[in-house]
Amino acid sequence: MTGIITDAVGIGLVVAGLVSDTVAVIVVGTITAGVGLFVIGEGVSGWCVLRALGVKTPL
């Protein structure tokens, strides 16, 4: 769910940036959408970057 919400926010920012012709908003939206895709990939694969870095997270 987090990845889907993050993707939706990122796409919304990109659209808002295109409408308002603001490059900074487009860049932030693109990065946000990329993070959302990464989170979705983590969920699909069952891998967690925080656990890989040694952070103790609840299962």
Residue pairs with C-beta under 8 A, 6 or more apart in sequence:
2 39
3 36
3 37
3 38
3 39
3 40
3 41
3 42
3 43
4 36
4 40
5 36
6 32
6 33
6 35
6 36
6 39
7 33
7 36
7 37
7 40
8 36
9 32
9 36
10 29
10 30
10 31
10 32
10 33
10 34
10 35
10 36
11 29
11 33
12 29
13 25
13 26
13 28
13 29
13 32
13 33
14 25
14 26
14 29
14 30
14 33
15 29
16 22
16 25
16 29
17 23
17 24
17 25
17 26
17 27
17 28
17 29
18 26
42 48
42 49
48 57
50 57
51 57
